Amino acid sequence: MPVPIFPVINLCTPIPPRKNVITVAALLLIILLLSNYKIIAKYNLLKSPKSNLFNIIFICITNLKYLITKCINSARTVCNYLLFCDIINVGNFTQGASNMKIAIVDDLKSDRDILNEKLNQYAKCNNIKYELTDFSSAEEFLEDFEVGKFQIVFLDIYMDKITGMDAAKQIFKADSLCKIIFLTTSEEFARQSYSVNAVYYLIKPIEDEEFLHAMELCKLKPDYNVPMISIKKNGSVHSIETELIYYIDVYRHTTRIHLCNNVIELYTNFSEFIAPLKSDRRFSVCSRGIMVNFQHVKDIENDCFMMNNGEAVPISRRNKRNIQEQWYGYTYNSLGDKL
Protein backbone atom coordinates (compact mmCIF):
# COMPACT_ATOMS: atom_id res chain seq x y z
CA MET A 1 0.00 0.00 0.00
CA PRO A 2 1.52 3.34 -1.06
CA VAL A 3 2.17 5.81 1.73
CA PRO A 4 1.19 9.44 1.04
CA ILE A 5 4.13 11.81 0.75
CA PHE A 6 1.97 14.92 0.75
CA PRO A 7 -0.13 16.74 3.37
CA VAL A 8 -3.49 15.26 4.30
CA ILE A 9 -6.63 17.35 3.94
CA ASN A 10 -9.85 16.46 5.76
CA LEU A 11 -12.88 17.93 4.03
CA CYS A 12 -15.07 18.82 6.97
CA THR A 13 -16.97 21.72 8.45
CA PRO A 14 -14.54 23.59 10.77
CA ILE A 15 -17.02 23.83 13.68
CA PRO A 16 -19.34 20.82 14.01
CA PRO A 17 -22.99 21.33 15.01
CA ARG A 18 -23.71 21.51 18.75
CA LYS A 19 -25.80 18.36 18.53
CA ASN A 20 -22.78 16.38 17.27
CA VAL A 21 -20.57 17.75 20.06
CA ILE A 22 -23.06 16.72 22.74
CA THR A 23 -23.41 13.27 21.20
CA VAL A 24 -19.66 12.78 21.09
CA ALA A 25 -19.27 13.89 24.69
CA ALA A 26 -21.99 11.49 25.86
CA LEU A 27 -20.47 8.57 24.00
CA LEU A 28 -17.02 9.34 25.38
CA LEU A 29 -18.44 9.29 28.92
CA ILE A 30 -20.06 5.90 28.28
CA ILE A 31 -16.78 4.58 26.87
CA LEU A 32 -14.89 5.80 29.95
CA LEU A 33 -17.39 4.13 32.29
CA LEU A 34 -17.25 0.89 30.34
CA SER A 35 -13.46 0.95 30.38
CA ASN A 36 -13.47 1.37 34.19
CA TYR A 37 -16.03 -1.39 34.50
CA LYS A 38 -13.80 -3.80 32.58
CA ILE A 39 -10.86 -3.06 34.89
CA ILE A 40 -13.01 -3.40 38.01
CA ALA A 41 -14.46 -6.68 36.76
CA LYS A 42 -10.99 -7.91 35.91
CA TYR A 43 -9.85 -7.48 39.52
CA ASN A 44 -13.16 -8.87 40.88
CA LEU A 45 -13.93 -5.72 42.90
CA LEU A 46 -17.69 -5.60 42.36
CA LYS A 47 -18.39 -8.05 45.15
CA SER A 48 -17.72 -5.46 47.84
CA PRO A 49 -17.23 -2.03 46.22
CA LYS A 50 -17.50 -0.08 49.51
CA SER A 51 -14.70 -1.90 51.25
CA ASN A 52 -12.54 -1.80 48.17
CA LEU A 53 -13.08 1.85 47.20
CA PHE A 54 -9.43 2.64 47.78
CA ASN A 55 -8.38 -0.36 45.72
CA ILE A 56 -10.70 0.70 42.89
CA ILE A 57 -9.18 4.20 42.79
CA PHE A 58 -5.67 2.80 43.02
CA ILE A 59 -6.23 0.31 40.18
CA CYS A 60 -7.83 2.97 37.96
CA ILE A 61 -4.81 5.24 38.52
CA THR A 62 -2.31 2.46 37.80
CA ASN A 63 -4.24 1.64 34.61
CA LEU A 64 -4.49 5.30 33.61
CA LYS A 65 -2.42 4.76 30.47
CA TYR A 66 -4.78 2.01 29.34
CA LEU A 67 -7.83 4.19 30.02
CA ILE A 68 -6.43 7.18 28.15
CA THR A 69 -5.42 5.03 25.18
CA LYS A 70 -8.82 3.37 25.15
CA CYS A 71 -10.63 6.69 25.29
CA ILE A 72 -8.48 8.26 22.54
CA ASN A 73 -8.97 5.32 20.20
CA SER A 74 -12.69 5.18 20.88
CA ALA A 75 -13.03 8.95 20.54
CA ARG A 76 -11.25 8.84 17.21
CA THR A 77 -13.65 6.18 15.94
CA VAL A 78 -16.73 8.06 17.18
CA CYS A 79 -15.54 11.40 15.79
CA ASN A 80 -14.68 9.83 12.47
CA TYR A 81 -18.20 8.50 12.19
CA LEU A 82 -20.10 11.53 13.45
CA LEU A 83 -17.98 14.38 12.14
CA PHE A 84 -16.50 12.93 8.98
CA CYS A 85 -19.23 10.57 7.79
CA ASP A 86 -19.76 11.56 4.15
CA ILE A 87 -22.55 11.19 1.66
CA ILE A 88 -20.78 10.73 -1.64
CA ASN A 89 -22.38 11.63 -4.94
CA VAL A 90 -20.45 10.76 -8.08
CA GLY A 91 -22.30 12.61 -10.78
CA ASN A 92 -22.19 13.10 -14.51
CA PHE A 93 -21.67 16.84 -14.36
CA THR A 94 -20.70 18.81 -17.47
CA GLN A 95 -18.71 21.50 -15.73
CA GLY A 96 -16.00 21.56 -13.10
CA ALA A 97 -15.95 23.50 -9.87
CA SER A 98 -14.67 26.71 -11.48
CA ASN A 99 -16.47 28.74 -14.16
CA MET A 100 -15.23 28.94 -17.72
CA LYS A 101 -13.77 32.42 -18.35
CA ILE A 102 -14.47 33.84 -21.80
CA ALA A 103 -13.46 37.15 -23.40
CA ILE A 104 -15.00 38.91 -26.40
CA VAL A 105 -12.76 41.46 -28.13
CA ASP A 106 -14.68 43.46 -30.74
CA ASP A 107 -14.91 47.18 -31.46
CA LEU A 108 -18.61 46.93 -32.38
CA LYS A 109 -20.97 46.73 -29.38
CA SER A 110 -23.77 45.29 -31.51
CA ASP A 111 -21.56 42.34 -32.52
CA ARG A 112 -20.51 41.78 -28.90
CA ASP A 113 -24.17 41.70 -27.84
CA ILE A 114 -25.07 39.17 -30.54
CA LEU A 115 -22.23 36.87 -29.53
CA ASN A 116 -23.12 37.27 -25.85
CA GLU A 117 -26.67 36.10 -26.57
CA LYS A 118 -25.42 33.05 -28.45
CA LEU A 119 -23.12 32.18 -25.56
CA ASN A 120 -26.01 32.46 -23.09
CA GLN A 121 -28.17 30.11 -25.12
CA TYR A 122 -25.35 27.60 -25.56
CA ALA A 123 -24.48 27.65 -21.85
CA LYS A 124 -28.11 27.08 -20.79
CA CYS A 125 -28.59 24.19 -23.20
CA ASN A 126 -25.37 22.51 -22.09
CA ASN A 127 -25.48 23.35 -18.37
CA ILE A 128 -22.19 25.25 -18.51
CA LYS A 129 -21.27 28.07 -16.14
CA TYR A 130 -19.06 30.82 -17.47
CA GLU A 131 -17.86 34.34 -16.75
CA LEU A 132 -17.82 36.78 -19.66
CA THR A 133 -15.69 39.91 -20.06
CA ASP A 134 -15.98 42.03 -23.18
CA PHE A 135 -13.46 44.52 -24.58
CA SER A 136 -13.86 47.19 -27.24
CA SER A 137 -10.24 47.06 -28.41
CA ALA A 138 -7.23 44.78 -28.48
CA GLU A 139 -5.26 47.31 -26.42
CA GLU A 140 -7.84 47.17 -23.63
CA PHE A 141 -7.82 43.37 -23.71
CA LEU A 142 -4.02 43.01 -23.65
CA GLU A 143 -3.78 45.31 -20.64
CA ASP A 144 -6.08 42.95 -18.72
CA PHE A 145 -4.74 39.70 -20.17
CA GLU A 146 -2.82 37.28 -17.94
CA VAL A 147 -1.63 33.74 -18.50
CA GLY A 148 -4.43 31.34 -17.56
CA LYS A 149 -7.02 34.08 -17.02
CA PHE A 150 -9.18 33.23 -20.06
CA GLN A 151 -9.96 29.81 -21.50
CA ILE A 152 -11.61 31.17 -24.68
CA VAL A 153 -11.08 34.47 -26.50
CA PHE A 154 -13.29 35.66 -29.37
CA LEU A 155 -11.17 38.06 -31.42
CA ASP A 156 -12.36 40.43 -34.11
CA ILE A 157 -9.60 40.73 -36.68
CA TYR A 158 -10.33 44.17 -38.12
CA MET A 159 -9.76 46.65 -35.30
CA ASP A 160 -7.89 49.96 -35.09
CA LYS A 161 -4.24 50.11 -34.00
CA ILE A 162 -3.61 46.53 -32.81
CA THR A 163 -5.46 44.04 -34.99
CA GLY A 164 -6.98 40.82 -33.77
CA MET A 165 -4.27 38.81 -35.53
CA ASP A 166 -1.51 40.76 -33.76
CA ALA A 167 -3.27 40.25 -30.43
CA ALA A 168 -3.67 36.53 -31.17
CA LYS A 169 0.08 36.20 -31.72
CA GLN A 170 0.74 37.69 -28.28
CA ILE A 171 -1.87 35.41 -26.68
CA PHE A 172 -0.47 32.30 -28.34
CA LYS A 173 3.09 33.20 -27.35
CA ALA A 174 2.16 33.75 -23.70
CA ASP A 175 -0.59 31.14 -23.23
CA SER A 176 -0.78 28.37 -25.83
CA LEU A 177 -3.65 26.69 -23.93
CA CYS A 178 -5.98 29.64 -24.48
CA LYS A 179 -8.47 28.86 -27.25
CA ILE A 180 -8.77 31.59 -29.90
CA ILE A 181 -11.82 32.00 -32.15
CA PHE A 182 -11.55 34.69 -34.81
CA LEU A 183 -14.45 36.96 -35.80
CA THR A 184 -14.31 38.68 -39.16
CA THR A 185 -16.26 39.73 -42.24
CA SER A 186 -13.68 38.27 -44.63
CA GLU A 187 -11.75 35.05 -45.15
CA GLU A 188 -8.57 37.01 -45.89
CA PHE A 189 -6.75 35.91 -42.73
CA ALA A 190 -8.06 32.35 -42.63
CA ARG A 191 -4.70 30.84 -43.55
CA GLN A 192 -2.81 32.96 -40.99
CA SER A 193 -5.12 31.75 -38.23
CA TYR A 194 -3.32 28.40 -38.26
CA SER A 195 -0.09 30.07 -37.14
CA VAL A 196 -1.65 30.91 -33.77
CA ASN A 197 -3.45 27.56 -33.47
CA ALA A 198 -6.90 29.20 -33.70
CA VAL A 199 -9.81 26.89 -32.92
CA TYR A 200 -12.13 28.35 -35.54
CA TYR A 201 -12.71 31.22 -37.94
CA LEU A 202 -16.24 32.67 -37.71
CA ILE A 203 -17.54 34.82 -40.56
CA LYS A 204 -19.96 37.64 -39.68
CA PRO A 205 -22.91 37.55 -39.52
CA ILE A 206 -22.37 34.46 -37.40
CA GLU A 207 -24.60 31.52 -38.26
CA ASP A 208 -25.87 29.36 -35.40
CA GLU A 209 -24.55 26.16 -36.92
CA GLU A 210 -21.06 27.59 -37.34
CA PHE A 211 -21.09 28.98 -33.80
CA LEU A 212 -22.11 25.60 -32.36
CA HIS A 213 -19.35 23.89 -34.32
CA ALA A 214 -16.77 26.33 -32.94
CA MET A 215 -17.94 25.76 -29.37
CA GLU A 216 -17.84 21.98 -29.75
CA LEU A 217 -14.26 22.24 -30.96
CA CYS A 218 -13.40 24.05 -27.72
CA LYS A 219 -14.46 20.91 -25.83
CA LEU A 220 -16.01 22.72 -22.91
CA LYS A 221 -17.69 19.50 -21.85
CA PRO A 222 -15.15 16.84 -20.86
CA ASP A 223 -15.59 13.58 -22.73
CA TYR A 224 -15.67 11.61 -19.48
CA ASN A 225 -18.35 9.37 -18.06
CA VAL A 226 -17.75 10.90 -14.62
CA PRO A 227 -16.23 14.40 -14.97
CA MET A 228 -16.74 15.39 -11.33
CA ILE A 229 -17.45 14.01 -7.88
CA SER A 230 -19.49 15.93 -5.33
CA ILE A 231 -18.96 15.34 -1.60
CA LYS A 232 -21.75 16.49 0.71
CA LYS A 233 -20.81 17.14 4.32
CA ASN A 234 -22.89 18.83 7.03
CA GLY A 235 -24.93 20.75 4.49
CA SER A 236 -21.96 21.97 2.43
CA VAL A 237 -20.79 20.55 -0.90
CA HIS A 238 -17.18 20.06 -1.98
CA SER A 239 -16.56 19.36 -5.67
CA ILE A 240 -13.54 17.62 -7.15
CA GLU A 241 -12.88 17.28 -10.87
CA THR A 242 -12.02 13.64 -11.53
CA GLU A 243 -9.20 14.60 -13.89
CA LEU A 244 -7.36 16.02 -10.86
CA ILE A 245 -7.38 12.61 -9.14
CA TYR A 246 -4.16 10.60 -9.47
CA TYR A 247 -5.35 7.50 -7.64
CA ILE A 248 -7.69 6.37 -4.88
CA ASP A 249 -6.84 3.85 -2.18
CA VAL A 250 -8.05 2.57 1.16
CA TYR A 251 -5.92 2.76 4.32
CA ARG A 252 -7.10 1.73 7.78
CA HIS A 253 -10.77 1.86 6.77
CA THR A 254 -10.25 5.30 5.26
CA THR A 255 -10.77 6.06 1.57
CA ARG A 256 -8.04 8.41 0.35
CA ILE A 257 -8.19 10.53 -2.80
CA HIS A 258 -4.67 11.34 -3.99
CA LEU A 259 -4.30 14.56 -5.95
CA CYS A 260 -1.05 15.99 -7.34
CA ASN A 261 0.14 17.55 -4.06
CA ASN A 262 -2.53 16.61 -1.53
CA VAL A 263 -4.40 13.67 -0.08
CA ILE A 264 -8.09 13.91 0.87
CA GLU A 265 -9.33 11.47 3.50
CA LEU A 266 -12.94 10.29 3.52
CA TYR A 267 -14.57 7.99 6.02
CA THR A 268 -16.67 6.16 3.48
CA ASN A 269 -16.75 2.70 1.91
CA PHE A 270 -14.06 2.35 -0.75
CA SER A 271 -15.97 -0.10 -2.96
CA GLU A 272 -19.09 2.03 -2.97
CA PHE A 273 -17.10 5.18 -3.68
CA ILE A 274 -15.25 3.83 -6.72
CA ALA A 275 -18.20 1.89 -8.19
CA PRO A 276 -19.42 4.69 -10.54
CA LEU A 277 -15.84 5.44 -11.63
CA LYS A 278 -15.49 1.92 -13.08
CA SER A 279 -17.55 3.05 -16.07
CA ASP A 280 -14.94 5.72 -16.87
CA ARG A 281 -12.18 4.44 -19.16
CA ARG A 282 -9.57 6.56 -17.37
CA PHE A 283 -9.93 4.65 -14.10
CA SER A 284 -8.94 1.06 -13.34
CA VAL A 285 -8.54 -1.02 -10.20
CA CYS A 286 -4.85 -1.89 -10.50
CA SER A 287 -4.48 -3.67 -7.17
CA ARG A 288 -6.52 -4.63 -4.14
CA GLY A 289 -7.90 -1.43 -2.62
CA ILE A 290 -6.32 0.85 -5.25
CA MET A 291 -7.85 2.57 -8.29
CA VAL A 292 -5.55 4.51 -10.62
CA ASN A 293 -6.27 7.31 -13.10
CA PHE A 294 -4.47 6.54 -16.39
CA GLN A 295 -4.38 10.26 -17.20
CA HIS A 296 -1.51 10.74 -14.76
CA VAL A 297 0.46 7.55 -15.42
CA LYS A 298 3.90 8.29 -16.84
CA ASP A 299 5.27 4.78 -17.25
CA ILE A 300 5.38 1.27 -15.79
CA GLU A 301 8.39 0.17 -13.75
CA ASN A 302 8.88 -2.86 -11.50
CA ASP A 303 5.19 -3.80 -11.24
CA CYS A 304 4.22 -0.20 -10.48
CA PHE A 305 2.60 2.68 -12.29
CA MET A 306 4.94 5.65 -12.15
CA MET A 307 2.80 8.75 -11.73
CA ASN A 308 3.55 12.22 -13.07
CA ASN A 309 4.06 13.52 -9.53
CA GLY A 310 6.74 10.92 -8.73
CA GLU A 311 4.63 8.46 -6.74
CA ALA A 312 4.62 4.73 -7.47
CA VAL A 313 1.30 2.86 -7.47
CA PRO A 314 1.55 -0.96 -7.27
CA ILE A 315 0.01 -3.22 -9.91
CA SER A 316 -1.51 -6.57 -9.03
CA ARG A 317 0.81 -9.34 -10.26
CA ARG A 318 -2.13 -11.63 -10.89
CA ASN A 319 -3.85 -9.14 -13.22
CA LYS A 320 -0.75 -7.31 -14.44
CA ARG A 321 -1.15 -8.26 -18.10
CA ASN A 322 -4.80 -7.24 -18.25
CA ILE A 323 -4.14 -3.93 -16.45
CA GLN A 324 -1.20 -3.13 -18.73
CA GLU A 325 -3.40 -3.77 -21.78
CA GLN A 326 -6.00 -1.38 -20.37
CA TRP A 327 -3.38 1.33 -19.94
CA TYR A 328 -1.90 0.77 -23.41
CA GLY A 329 -5.39 0.92 -24.90
CA TYR A 330 -6.21 4.13 -23.07
CA THR A 331 -2.90 5.73 -24.13
CA TYR A 332 -3.45 4.75 -27.77
CA ASN A 333 -7.02 6.10 -27.81
CA SER A 334 -5.94 9.32 -26.11
CA LEU A 335 -3.29 9.94 -28.76
CA GLY A 336 -5.92 9.32 -31.43
CA ASP A 337 -8.25 11.87 -29.83
CA LYS A 338 -5.50 14.52 -29.79
CA LEU A 339 -4.66 13.90 -33.44
Residue pairs with C-beta under 8 A, 6 or more apart in sequence:
1 249
1 251
1 289
1 290
1 314
2 247
2 249
2 290
2 311
2 312
2 313
2 314
4 256
4 258
4 263
5 310
5 311
6 258
6 261
6 262
6 263
7 261
7 262
7 263
8 262
8 263
8 264
8 265
9 262
9 263
9 264
9 265
10 84
10 264
10 265
11 86
11 231
11 233
11 238
11 264
11 266
12 83
12 84
12 233
12 234
13 233
13 234
13 235
13 236
16 82
16 83
16 234
17 234
20 82
20 83
23 82
24 75
24 78
24 79
24 82
24 83
27 74
27 78
28 71
28 74
28 75
28 78
31 70
31 71
31 74
31 75
31 78
32 67
32 71
35 66
35 67
35 70
35 71
36 60
36 67
39 59
39 60
39 63
39 66
39 67
40 46
40 49
40 56
40 59
43 55
43 59
45 52
45 55
45 56
45 59
49 56
60 67
80 267
81 267
84 233
84 265
84 266
84 267
85 267
85 268
86 231
86 232
86 233
86 266
86 267
86 268
87 231
87 232
87 233
88 229
88 230
88 231
88 232
88 266
88 268
88 272
88 273
89 229
89 230
89 231
89 232
90 226
90 229
90 230
90 273
90 276
90 277
91 226
91 228
91 229
91 230
92 225
92 226
92 227
93 127
93 227
93 228
93 230
93 239
94 126
94 127
94 128
94 220
94 221
94 222
94 227
95 127
95 128
95 129
95 220
95 221
95 227
95 228
96 222
96 227
96 228
96 239
96 241
97 228
97 239
97 240
97 241
99 129
99 130
99 131
100 128
100 129
100 130
100 131
100 151
100 152
100 220
101 130
101 131
101 133
101 149
101 150
101 151
101 152
102 119
102 130
102 131
102 132
102 133
102 150
102 151
102 152
102 153
102 154
103 132
103 133
103 134
103 135
103 141
103 150
103 152
103 153
103 154
104 112
104 115
104 116
104 132
104 133
104 134
104 135
104 153
104 154
105 134
105 135
105 137
105 138
105 140
105 141
105 153
105 154
105 155
105 156
105 159
105 164
105 167
106 112
106 115
106 134
106 135
106 136
106 154
106 156
106 159
106 183
107 136
107 137
107 156
107 159
107 160
108 156
109 136
111 156
111 183
111 204
112 134
112 136
114 205
114 206
115 154
115 183
115 206
116 132
116 134
118 206
118 208
118 211
119 130
119 132
122 128
122 211
122 212
122 215
123 129
123 130
126 220
126 221
128 220
128 221
133 144
133 150
135 141
135 144
137 159
137 160
137 161
137 162
138 155
138 159
138 161
138 162
138 163
138 164
138 166
138 167
139 161
139 162
141 153
141 167
142 162
142 167
142 170
145 170
145 171
145 174
147 174
147 175
148 175
148 177
150 178
151 177
151 178
151 179
151 218
152 178
152 179
152 181
152 199
152 218
153 168
153 171
153 178
153 179
153 180
153 181
154 181
154 183
154 202
155 164
155 167
155 168
155 180
155 181
155 182
155 183
156 164
156 182
156 183
156 184
157 163
157 164
157 165
157 182
157 183
157 184
157 186
157 189
158 164
158 184
158 185
158 186
164 182
164 183
164 184
165 182
165 189
165 192
165 193
165 196
168 180
168 182
168 193
168 196
168 198
169 195
169 196
171 178
171 180
171 196
172 178
172 180
172 196
172 197
176 197
179 199
179 218
180 193
180 196
180 197
180 198
180 199
181 198
181 199
181 200
181 201
181 202
181 214
181 218
182 189
182 193
182 198
182 200
182 201
182 202
183 202
183 204
183 206
184 201
184 202
184 203
184 204
185 203
185 204
186 203
187 201
187 203
189 201
190 201
193 201
199 214
199 217
199 218
200 210
200 213
200 214
200 217
202 210
202 211
202 214
203 210
221 227
222 243
223 337
224 242
224 243
224 280
224 282
225 279
225 280
225 281
226 242
226 276
226 277
226 279
226 280
227 241
227 242
227 243
228 239
228 240
228 241
228 242
229 239
229 240
229 242
230 237
230 238
230 239
230 240
231 237
231 238
231 239
231 240
231 266
240 257
240 259
240 264
242 277
242 280
242 282
242 283
242 293
243 282
243 293
243 295
244 259
244 260
245 257
245 258
245 259
245 293
246 258
246 259
246 260
246 292
246 293
246 296
246 307
246 308
246 309
246 311
247 258
247 286
247 290
247 291
247 292
247 293
247 296
247 305
247 307
247 311
247 313
248 255
248 256
248 257
248 258
248 270
248 273
248 274
248 277
248 290
248 291
249 255
249 256
249 258
249 270
249 289
249 290
249 291
250 256
250 270
250 289
250 290
253 267
254 265
254 266
254 267
255 265
255 266
255 267
255 268
255 269
255 270
255 273
256 263
256 264
256 265
256 266
257 263
257 264
257 266
258 311
260 296
260 308
260 309
261 309
266 273
270 289
274 283
274 285
274 291
277 283
277 291
278 285
281 294
281 330
281 333
282 293
282 294
282 295
282 330
283 291
283 292
283 293
283 294
284 291
284 292
284 294
284 323
284 326
284 327
285 291
286 292
286 305
286 313
286 314
286 315
286 316
286 319
286 323
287 313
287 314
287 315
287 316
288 316
290 313
290 314
292 305
292 313
294 326
294 327
294 330
294 331
296 307
296 308
296 309
297 305
297 306
297 307
297 308
297 327
298 306
298 307
298 308
299 305
299 306
300 306
300 315
300 324
300 327
301 312
303 314
303 315
303 317
303 320
304 312
304 313
304 314
304 315
305 312
305 313
305 314
305 315
305 327
306 312
307 313
315 323
315 324
316 323
